[in-house]
Amino acid sequence: MHPDLRASIERFKEEMETVDELAHVLLKGHLLIEEALSAVLDQYVFHREHLEEARLTFAQKTQLARALCLRKNFLGEWNLILAINSLRNDLAHRLNSPERFRKLVKVKDLYFREAAGFARVEDLKNEADAVVLFNACAHSAGFLSTFLHDSRVFRQMVHAMDRQMNPDAPPFEL
């Protein structure tokens, strides 16, 4: 067997035999945050298929959702979401990136700043990085769930206006 192939197989085995809890939390947390971003954006469009065809990146979805906020566009959670995305992108392109630690520290710092004053947040500072990252992702998803609620109320108001303006037209789906 060629030495390069042997080395490749060995590296693959090493990486696959261990579970990187931080990577696991990051990848799943990122997916859940992206689902939440997509749900928010869906409330502002009436023909979702065109938004899907745009194939927006996570960062683009984040900035678009942020632009749709009435009063929440300057909250620090947006920076936390973008920092989580940056960490995820780094992991997605390099398993053992030298930037991973620096980007993780940024996520943790942003999370602790945004969650300051929440119950038990001080206790989290002594937890493993994966636990802190789990909470940072959950905090971000929770923030987006409140935005989703606001967005659904807005959509209902638009539908009510449409009923007033177009009483003879069939109702648009909610």
C-alpha positions in Angstrom: 0.0 0.0 0.0 1.3 3.5 -0.9 2.5 5.4 2.2 0.3 8.4 1.4 -2.8 6.2 1.2 -1.8 4.5 4.5 -1.4 7.9 6.1 -4.7 9.0 4.8 -6.5 5.9 6.1 -4.8 6.3 9.5 -5.8 10.0 9.8 -9.4 9.1 8.8 -9.5 6.3 11.4 -8.1 8.6 14.1 -10.7 11.4 13.4 -13.6 9.0 13.1 -12.8 7.0 16.3 -13.1 10.0 18.5 -16.2 12.0 19.1 -15.6 15.8 19.2 -18.4 16.9 21.5 -17.7 20.5 20.7 -18.0 19.9 16.9 -21.2 17.9 17.5 -22.8 20.7 19.5 -21.6 23.3 17.1 -22.9 21.6 13.9 -26.3 20.8 15.4 -26.7 24.1 17.1 -25.8 25.9 13.9 -28.4 23.9 12.0 -31.1 24.8 14.6 -30.2 28.4 14.4 -30.4 28.4 10.6 -33.8 26.7 10.8 -34.9 29.5 13.1 -33.5 32.2 10.7 -35.4 30.5 7.8 -38.6 30.4 9.8 -38.3 34.1 10.5 -37.6 35.0 6.8 -40.6 32.8 5.7 -42.9 35.2 7.6 -41.9 38.1 5.5 -42.2 36.5 2.1 -45.3 35.3 0.3 -43.7 33.1 -2.3 -41.1 31.1 -0.4 -39.9 29.3 -3.5 -38.1 32.4 -4.7 -36.3 32.8 -1.4 -35.3 29.2 -1.6 -34.0 29.7 -5.1 -31.8 32.6 -3.9 -29.7 30.0 -1.9 -28.8 32.4 0.7 -25.9 31.7 3.0 -26.2 31.6 6.7 -24.6 35.0 7.0 -26.9 36.4 4.4 -29.9 35.0 6.1 -28.7 36.5 9.4 -28.2 40.0 7.9 -31.5 39.9 6.1 -33.4 38.8 9.3 -31.5 41.5 11.2 -32.6 44.1 8.6 -36.2 43.1 9.1 -36.1 43.8 12.9 -38.0 46.9 14.0 -36.1 47.5 17.2 -33.9 44.5 17.8 -31.3 45.0 15.0 -28.6 46.3 17.3 -28.9 43.6 20.0 -25.7 41.6 20.7 -27.4 38.3 19.8 -26.8 39.1 16.2 -23.1 39.2 16.8 -23.3 36.0 18.7 -25.1 34.3 15.9 -22.5 35.5 13.4 -19.6 34.4 15.7 -21.2 30.9 15.9 -21.4 30.8 12.2 -17.7 31.9 11.9 -16.7 29.1 14.3 -18.8 26.6 12.3 -17.3 27.7 9.0 -13.8 27.3 10.4 -14.6 23.8 11.6 -16.3 22.9 8.3 -13.2 23.7 6.4 -10.5 22.6 8.8 -10.9 20.1 11.5 -7.9 21.2 13.5 -7.8 24.9 12.7 -5.5 27.1 14.6 -8.3 29.7 14.6 -10.8 27.4 16.4 -9.7 28.4 19.9 -9.8 32.1 19.2 -13.2 31.9 17.5 -14.6 29.8 20.4 -13.3 32.4 22.9 -15.2 35.1 20.9 -18.4 33.1 21.0 -18.0 32.5 24.7 -17.3 36.2 25.4 -20.3 37.3 23.4 -22.5 34.7 25.0 -21.5 35.7 28.6 -22.0 39.4 27.7 -25.5 38.8 26.3 -26.6 36.3 29.0 -25.2 38.4 31.9 -27.8 38.5 34.7 -29.5 35.3 33.6 -30.0 32.6 36.2 -27.0 30.3 36.6 -25.0 31.9 33.8 -22.1 32.5 36.2 -21.9 28.8 36.9 -21.5 28.1 33.2 -18.1 29.8 33.2 -16.7 26.7 34.9 -18.2 24.3 32.5 -16.7 22.5 29.5 -16.5 24.4 26.3 -19.2 22.2 24.7 -21.6 23.0 27.5 -21.0 26.7 27.1 -21.4 26.4 23.3 -24.6 24.5 23.8 -26.0 27.3 25.9 -24.8 30.0 23.4 -26.6 28.2 20.6 -29.7 27.7 22.7 -29.6 31.4 23.7 -29.4 32.4 20.0 -32.2 30.1 19.1 -34.3 31.5 21.9 -33.7 35.0 20.8 -34.8 34.0 17.2 -37.9 32.4 18.6 -39.0 35.7 20.1 -38.3 37.4 16.8 -40.3 34.6 15.0 -43.3 35.4 17.3 -43.1 39.1 16.4 -42.8 38.1 12.7 -45.9 35.9 12.8 -47.9 38.8 14.4 -46.7 41.1 11.6 -47.7 38.5 9.0 -51.2 38.3 10.5 -51.5 42.0 10.3 -50.5 42.0 6.6 -53.1 39.3 6.0 -55.8 41.4 7.8 -54.9 44.4 5.6 -55.1 42.2 2.5 -58.6 41.1 3.5 -59.6 44.7 3.9 -58.0 45.8 0.6 -59.1 42.7 -1.4 -62.3 41.5 0.1 -63.4 39.7 -3.0 -60.1 37.9 -3.6 -59.5 34.5 -2.1 -57.6 34.7 1.2 -53.9 34.3 1.0 -52.5 31.4 3.0 -51.3 32.1 6.4 
